[in-house]
Each structure stands twice: as structure tokens, then as C-alpha cells.
């Protein structure tokens, strides 16, 4: 990957041309971007369902390992299921927060069960969040997303339509795309034709300083490309502040996926476990006119059971099933 070339181009003006290579013609740039857009869209569209397993690690600074886990999961459209099994990091002072997390998204909300002997009452409880991307990462304590989100890579077609992208050819035959988000914030990405015109490197810069770097390795199964592993690095003042990397050990695309994986049963909660609804009430602003955060109450429900089988009213969404349970209190 041509990291040095990318950094050199972004470090100056966005019109800098790599020495010895002419910038691609405007028509050629449009043709290349059309191929990139087609490749990304094809992966997003053709990955309808899937099952996956693999590993994930997270570091603080250069090399302080703060999280290590095995993951397995499945997806069906916007629904997904993740099981995160945590492992010791081997670092003093970095305890495992919980033994396991299960994340279930029904396309509307996120339901996250946690298991640990340190959790009061029954050793498990669950949190409920709105299903936006920021909360998806927060809910999984840094795990970057659903199996499908990992598999489609780090470049979305909307970027190619929203910004004016300039394309240059690199010595290795790859293509370097660059665009300006603001006068002080720039992005660059590297496209590999031999990997189906997918993005293998993406970097962001604040002025001339590297802020983020994402790298992706791609796999092809039959006619379908998907990301097989990836890494993210965050920098500040020229130093790496944090990083994470993930890898699929197994990935099966467009296979049958049980709908039970997206039910409340899939959270594996024992009878009596609490469910904490952490969604902000609809329409409530986050900040007051003075700029202070506006607090709201967490609604706490108890997971009920009858002779070992969960019973609730029929509902289209999982949150409706939760709201039919016993409301203990509001914090």
C-alpha cells in the first residue's frame, strides 16, 4: 500500500501529481469512479444475508492491548446478531469488563446483553439503544459494527457523489482518490483494480497531520468480493493514540439465517434479568439553550419467564415486547 505517496499528496495541495506519472484525464477519472461506485454498490447489494466468525483486538497508544475477543454473528438485511467473547489481555490493570456480550439489532433498536459475575442479582442484564452508528459502536464497547458492515469495507458510494474527487495513477497500478471535506480536512483513498476496484486504504488529514488510517484486505468467493480483515489507527500530533484490527476466520455469504437470532430469546437472559432502556425520549433535545446536557430517565424492565419459556404479546418490533414487560422503575 502506497502510504507514503498518499501522505505526500495530502501534505501539500490536492492538485499535487506524483512525480513521473501524469494525473488521469477527467474522463478517465469519471470512468474509474464509476467502477469504484459499482464495486462498492455490488458488495452492499449482493450481501443479503451471512454468517461470520473471527477475532478482534484493540490497543491504546502504540502497543497497550486493552481488548481481545472472539466474535461470531449473522445478518439479514438491516438485522444482525453478534456474540462477543472476551479474552484476557495479559496487561496489568486492564480487567475484562464482562465475560460476554450479545448484540441483537432488529433494524430499529439495539439490544445488548452483558454477562459477568459482577452484575447484581442474576449475573446478566441488557441495555437498549437507538440503532444509529455512533451508538452501535458504543453499545459494543468499541467493536466496529455488524458482520455486514465489516464486510463492505470503508468507502461508501455517497462520498463519490458528494465531493469533487480527483484521481491519480500510482506506480503499482493502483488509483489514488483525493477530496476536500473542508479547507482544513482532507481525505484520500487507494483503489486496487486487482481487488475488484475496492478500497484498500483510506486516510484523513487535519491540515497536514494524519488523523485516521483504515486498511482493508479483500477476498473473493465466486463472483462476490468482501473484506476479510481490517485495521483502524487514530493519530494526534503525529503519534498513534489508539488502534484496532479485526479478521474473519470464516465468512459465509447469502446463506440461510434463523430469524430466532434477531429475537429477545437470542439475548440469552436468565429469568429476572433487568433490561435498561437507554433511549432518549423522541423529540427531547440533547442540550439546553445554555449548552448543558439534558438528562433523561432510564426505564428499567424485568425479564419475565413462565415455565422456562418467555411469553409476551405479539409485536412487530422487539421494543414493543420489552415495553409489555414489568416496568420496575425509572432512574
C-alpha positions as CSV (number, residue, x, y, z in Angstrom):
1,X,0.0,0.0,0.0
2,X,1.4,3.4,-1.0
3,X,1.1,5.1,2.3
4,X,4.0,7.4,1.7
5,X,2.6,8.6,-1.6
6,X,-0.8,9.2,-0.1
7,X,0.7,11.2,2.8
8,X,2.9,13.2,0.4
9,X,0.0,14.1,-1.8
10,X,-2.3,15.2,1.0
11,X,0.5,17.0,2.8
12,X,0.5,19.6,0.0
13,X,-2.2,20.8,-2.3
14,X,-4.8,18.4,-3.5
15,X,-3.6,19.0,-7.1
16,X,-0.1,17.6,-6.5
17,X,0.9,15.0,-9.0
18,X,3.1,12.1,-8.1
19,X,6.5,12.6,-9.9
20,X,6.8,10.6,-13.1
21,X,3.1,10.0,-13.5
22,X,0.5,12.2,-15.2
23,X,-2.8,12.9,-13.5
24,X,-5.6,10.8,-15.0
25,X,-7.7,12.7,-17.6
26,X,-11.1,14.0,-16.4
27,X,-12.9,11.4,-18.5
28,X,-10.7,8.6,-17.1
29,X,-11.4,9.8,-13.6
30,X,-15.1,9.6,-14.1
31,X,-14.8,6.1,-15.6
32,X,-12.6,5.0,-12.7
33,X,-15.0,6.4,-10.1
34,X,-17.9,4.7,-11.9
35,X,-16.1,1.4,-11.5
36,X,-15.4,2.1,-7.8
37,X,-19.0,3.0,-7.2
38,X,-20.2,-0.1,-9.0
39,X,-17.9,-2.3,-6.9
40,X,-19.0,-0.9,-3.6
41,X,-22.7,-0.9,-4.5
42,X,-22.4,-4.5,-5.7
43,X,-20.9,-5.7,-2.4
44,X,-23.6,-3.8,-0.4
45,X,-26.4,-5.1,-2.6
46,X,-25.3,-8.7,-3.1
47,X,-24.5,-9.3,0.5
48,X,-28.1,-10.1,1.6
49,X,-27.5,-12.5,4.4
50,X,-24.4,-14.0,6.0
51,X,-22.7,-15.7,8.9
52,X,-19.2,-14.9,10.2
53,X,-16.7,-15.5,13.0
54,X,-13.3,-14.1,13.7
55,X,-11.1,-12.1,16.1
56,X,-10.8,-8.5,17.3
57,X,-8.1,-6.6,19.2
58,X,-7.8,-3.1,20.4
59,X,-4.8,-1.0,21.6
60,X,-4.3,2.2,23.4
61,X,-1.3,4.2,22.2
62,X,1.2,2.2,20.2
63,X,1.1,-1.2,21.8
64,X,-1.0,-1.4,25.0
65,X,-3.5,-4.1,24.4
66,X,-6.8,-3.2,26.1
67,X,-9.3,-5.6,24.4
68,X,-9.1,-9.0,22.9
69,X,-12.1,-11.1,21.9
70,X,-13.6,-13.7,19.6
71,X,-16.7,-12.8,17.7
72,X,-19.4,-14.7,15.8
73,X,-22.5,-13.4,14.2
74,X,-25.0,-13.3,11.4
75,X,-27.0,-10.7,9.5
76,X,-30.1,-10.5,7.4
77,X,-30.6,-7.1,5.7
78,X,-30.5,-4.4,8.4
79,X,-30.9,-7.0,11.2
80,X,-27.8,-8.5,12.8
81,X,-26.7,-10.7,15.7
82,X,-23.2,-10.6,17.4
83,X,-21.7,-12.6,20.2
84,X,-18.5,-11.1,21.6
85,X,-16.5,-13.5,23.9
86,X,-13.7,-11.6,25.8
87,X,-10.3,-12.9,26.5
88,X,-7.6,-11.8,28.9
89,X,-5.3,-9.1,27.5
90,X,-2.3,-10.0,29.6
91,X,-1.9,-6.4,30.6
92,X,-1.8,-5.4,34.3
93,X,-4.6,-3.0,35.2
94,X,-6.8,-3.9,32.2
95,X,-9.6,-6.1,33.6
96,X,-12.2,-7.8,31.5
97,X,-15.3,-5.7,31.9
98,X,-17.6,-8.7,31.2
99,X,-17.3,-12.3,30.0
100,X,-19.5,-12.0,27.0
101,X,-21.8,-9.6,25.1
102,X,-24.6,-10.4,22.8
103,X,-25.8,-7.7,20.4
104,X,-29.1,-8.0,18.6
105,X,-30.4,-5.4,16.2
106,X,-33.9,-5.8,14.8
107,X,-33.3,-2.9,12.3
108,X,-34.7,-0.3,14.7
109,X,-33.1,-0.7,18.2
110,X,-30.0,-2.3,19.6
111,X,-30.4,-4.8,22.4
112,X,-27.1,-5.7,24.2
113,X,-26.9,-8.3,26.9
114,X,-23.9,-8.5,29.2
115,X,-22.7,-11.4,31.3
116,X,-20.5,-11.2,34.4
117,X,-20.5,-12.5,37.9
118,X,-20.1,-8.8,38.9
119,X,-23.6,-8.0,37.6
120,X,-26.0,-7.9,40.5
121,X,-28.9,-10.3,41.0
122,X,-28.6,-12.8,38.2
123,X,-25.2,-12.2,36.6
124,X,-26.6,-10.6,33.4
125,X,-28.5,-7.6,32.2
126,X,-29.3,-5.8,28.9
127,X,-29.2,-2.3,27.6
128,X,-31.4,-0.9,24.8
129,X,-30.1,1.8,22.5
130,X,-31.3,3.6,19.3
131,X,-29.7,2.0,16.3
132,X,-27.6,4.8,15.0
133,X,-23.9,4.2,14.0
134,X,-22.4,6.1,16.9
135,X,-24.4,4.1,19.4
136,X,-23.7,0.8,17.6
137,X,-20.0,1.2,18.4
138,X,-20.7,2.5,21.9
139,X,-23.0,-0.4,22.7
140,X,-20.4,-3.0,21.6
141,X,-17.7,-1.1,23.6
142,X,-15.6,-0.3,20.5
143,X,-16.3,-3.3,18.3
144,X,-16.7,-1.5,14.9
145,X,-20.1,-2.9,13.7
146,X,-22.2,-5.7,12.3
147,X,-20.6,-8.5,10.2
148,X,-22.1,-6.9,7.1
149,X,-20.6,-3.5,7.9
150,X,-17.2,-5.1,8.3
151,X,-17.6,-7.0,5.0
152,X,-18.4,-4.0,2.8
153,X,-15.3,-2.1,3.6
154,X,-14.5,1.6,4.4
155,X,-15.7,3.5,1.4
156,X,-19.3,4.4,0.7
157,X,-20.7,5.4,-2.7
158,X,-22.2,8.6,-1.3
159,X,-18.7,10.0,-0.8
160,X,-18.1,9.8,-4.5
161,X,-21.2,11.8,-5.3
162,X,-21.0,14.4,-2.5
163,X,-17.4,15.6,-3.1
164,X,-15.2,16.5,-6.0
165,X,-12.8,13.6,-6.2
166,X,-9.5,13.8,-8.1
167,X,-7.9,10.6,-9.2
168,X,-4.2,9.9,-9.9
169,X,-2.5,6.7,-11.1
170,X,0.2,5.2,-8.9
171,X,3.4,3.3,-9.9
172,X,1.9,0.0,-8.8
173,X,-1.2,0.4,-11.0
174,X,-3.4,1.4,-8.1
175,X,-5.5,4.6,-8.1
176,X,-5.4,7.4,-5.6
177,X,-8.5,9.4,-5.0
178,X,-8.4,12.7,-3.0
179,X,-11.1,15.1,-2.0
180,X,-11.5,18.1,0.4
181,X,-14.2,17.9,3.0
182,X,-13.4,21.4,4.4
183,X,-10.4,23.7,3.8
184,X,-8.6,22.1,6.7
185,X,-9.9,18.5,6.4
186,X,-8.9,16.2,3.6
187,X,-9.4,12.6,2.7
188,X,-7.5,10.1,0.4
189,X,-8.2,6.6,-0.6
190,X,-6.4,3.9,-2.6
191,X,-8.2,1.6,-5.0
192,X,-6.8,-1.7,-6.1
193,X,-8.1,-2.9,-9.5
194,X,-6.8,-6.5,-8.8
195,X,-9.2,-6.5,-5.8
196,X,-12.3,-5.7,-7.8
197,X,-11.7,-1.9,-7.7
198,X,-12.3,-1.9,-3.9
199,X,-10.7,0.5,-1.4
200,X,-7.6,-1.0,0.4
201,X,-6.5,2.2,2.2
202,X,-8.3,5.3,3.4
203,X,-6.7,8.2,5.3
204,X,-8.0,11.5,6.7
205,X,-5.8,14.6,7.4
206,X,-6.4,17.7,9.5
207,X,-4.3,20.3,7.7
208,X,-1.1,18.3,7.1
209,X,-1.4,16.0,10.1
210,X,-2.6,12.4,9.7
211,X,-5.7,11.8,11.8
212,X,-7.1,8.4,10.8
213,X,-5.9,5.5,8.7
214,X,-8.0,2.5,7.7
215,X,-6.6,-0.5,5.8
216,X,-8.6,-3.4,4.3
217,X,-7.7,-6.8,2.8
218,X,-10.2,-8.2,0.4
219,X,-11.3,-11.7,-0.5
220,X,-13.2,-13.1,-3.5
221,X,-15.6,-16.0,-3.2
222,X,-17.1,-17.0,-6.6
223,X,-18.2,-13.6,-8.0
224,X,-18.6,-11.8,-4.7
225,X,-15.9,-9.6,-3.1
226,X,-15.9,-8.9,0.7
227,X,-13.5,-7.5,3.2
228,X,-11.6,-10.3,5.0
229,X,-9.7,-8.2,7.6
230,X,-9.2,-4.5,8.5
231,X,-7.4,-2.1,10.8
232,X,-8.1,1.4,12.1
233,X,-5.4,3.7,13.5
234,X,-6.1,7.1,15.1
235,X,-3.4,9.7,15.3
236,X,-2.9,13.0,17.1
237,X,0.2,15.3,16.9
238,X,1.9,12.7,14.8
239,X,1.5,9.8,17.3
240,X,-0.8,6.8,17.3
241,X,-3.3,7.2,20.0
242,X,-5.4,4.0,19.5
243,X,-5.9,1.2,17.0
244,X,-7.9,-1.8,16.4
245,X,-7.9,-4.7,13.9
246,X,-10.3,-7.5,13.1
247,X,-10.2,-10.6,10.9
248,X,-12.8,-13.0,9.6
249,X,-11.8,-16.7,10.2
250,X,-14.9,-17.7,8.4
251,X,-17.4,-15.8,6.3
252,X,-20.5,-17.4,4.5
253,X,-22.4,-15.1,2.2
254,X,-26.1,-15.4,1.3
255,X,-26.9,-18.4,3.4
256,X,-30.0,-19.3,5.4
257,X,-30.1,-17.4,8.7
258,X,-32.6,-18.3,11.5
259,X,-35.0,-15.4,12.5
260,X,-34.5,-16.6,16.1
261,X,-31.1,-14.9,16.1
262,X,-32.9,-11.5,16.0
263,X,-35.4,-12.2,18.8
264,X,-35.2,-11.4,22.5
265,X,-34.6,-15.1,23.1
266,X,-31.2,-14.6,21.4
267,X,-30.1,-12.3,24.2
268,X,-29.9,-15.5,26.5
269,X,-31.0,-13.5,29.5
270,X,-32.0,-15.5,32.6
271,X,-35.3,-15.0,34.4
272,X,-35.2,-11.9,36.5
273,X,-32.5,-10.0,34.5
274,X,-33.0,-6.3,34.1
275,X,-33.4,-4.5,30.7
276,X,-32.3,-0.8,30.8
277,X,-33.9,1.3,28.1
278,X,-31.3,4.0,27.5
279,X,-33.0,5.6,24.5
280,X,-33.6,9.4,24.7
281,X,-37.3,10.2,24.5
282,X,-38.3,11.1,21.0
283,X,-38.1,14.8,20.4
284,X,-36.1,15.6,23.5
285,X,-33.1,17.8,22.7
286,X,-29.6,16.6,23.8
287,X,-28.5,20.1,25.0
288,X,-30.3,23.0,26.7
289,X,-30.2,26.6,25.3
290,X,-27.3,27.2,27.7
291,X,-25.3,24.3,26.2
292,X,-25.7,21.9,29.1
293,X,-26.6,18.2,28.5
294,X,-30.3,17.5,29.3
295,X,-30.6,14.3,31.4
296,X,-33.3,11.8,31.0
297,X,-34.5,8.8,32.9
298,X,-33.5,5.2,32.1
299,X,-36.6,2.9,32.1
300,X,-35.8,-0.4,33.8
301,X,-37.8,-3.6,32.9
302,X,-37.6,-7.1,34.3
303,X,-37.1,-10.1,32.0
304,X,-40.0,-12.4,32.8
305,X,-40.4,-16.1,32.3
306,X,-43.1,-18.8,32.5
307,X,-42.0,-22.4,32.9
308,X,-38.8,-21.7,31.1
309,X,-40.4,-20.1,28.1
310,X,-40.6,-16.4,27.5
311,X,-44.1,-15.1,27.0
312,X,-45.2,-11.8,25.6
313,X,-47.8,-10.3,23.3
314,X,-47.2,-10.4,19.6
315,X,-45.4,-7.3,18.4
316,X,-43.7,-6.1,15.2
317,X,-40.7,-4.7,17.0
318,X,-38.7,-6.1,19.9
319,X,-39.0,-2.8,21.8
320,X,-42.8,-3.3,21.9
321,X,-42.2,-6.7,23.5
322,X,-40.0,-5.1,26.2
323,X,-42.5,-2.4,26.9
324,X,-45.1,-5.1,27.6
325,X,-42.9,-6.5,30.4
326,X,-42.9,-5.3,34.1
327,X,-41.6,-1.8,34.5
328,X,-39.6,-1.7,37.7
329,X,-38.7,1.9,37.9
330,X,-37.1,4.9,36.1
331,X,-33.6,6.1,37.1
